[in-house]
């Protein structure tokens, strides 16, 4: 279940707690507000959404994994386990929803993801005995990644899916 816009202040608190500026991100922040320029993606026209996504876009990989784990909890996944960072076999998070075991790979990127993450999570889901593989990104996927995902049954959660899961309405004009 998606948590809704009314929970935005709670999400922002979670983001603030998880966001520990790296040296790159520190240069793009003023106080507690993310500078929208730090996002490589076009603005949506919704200032609140743009600020939220700018914070996500400035996270490092570990922070993005932690954010995704929190998001999965809010989406009613259970038994959420963040795997160790090295040797994770292409799976960053394992979670269960409605009796189905999911393997998630989380990729915070500034460009489109190719089919590598799809192949990795597809292999990792088997290693971790999961029924479904999912790649979550703050970005988008190449057509090759989309084709590979469809062929092997991996779900792709792109930027627009992430925006919906957070609880915003996706702007009508797609920036990718």
HUPEDA-V962346 format. One record per pair of residues at least 6 apart in sequence whose C-alpha atoms are under 6 Angstrom apart, sorted by the first residue. I is the first residue (numbers start at 1). J is the second residue. Records with the same first field share a line. If there is no record, write none. Layout:
BEGIN
I->J + J
END
This chain:
BEGIN
1->75 + 76
2->75 + 165
3->167
4->167
5->167
25->58
28->35 + 38
29->35
34->55
36->54
39->54 + 57
61->108
65->106
77->96 + 97
78->95 + 96
79->95
80->94 + 95
81->93 + 94
82->92 + 93
83->92 + 93
89->124
90->120 + 121 + 124
91->103 + 104 + 105 + 121 + 124
92->104 + 105
93->104
94->102 + 103
95->101 + 102
96->102
101->130 + 131
102->130 + 132 + 133
103->125 + 130 + 133
104->133 + 134 + 135
105->135
106->135 + 136 + 137
107->137
108->137 + 138
109->139
112->139 + 140 + 141 + 142
113->141 + 142
114->142 + 145
115->145
121->133
122->133
125->133
133->154
134->154 + 155 + 156
135->156
136->157
137->158
138->159
139->158 + 159
140->158
END
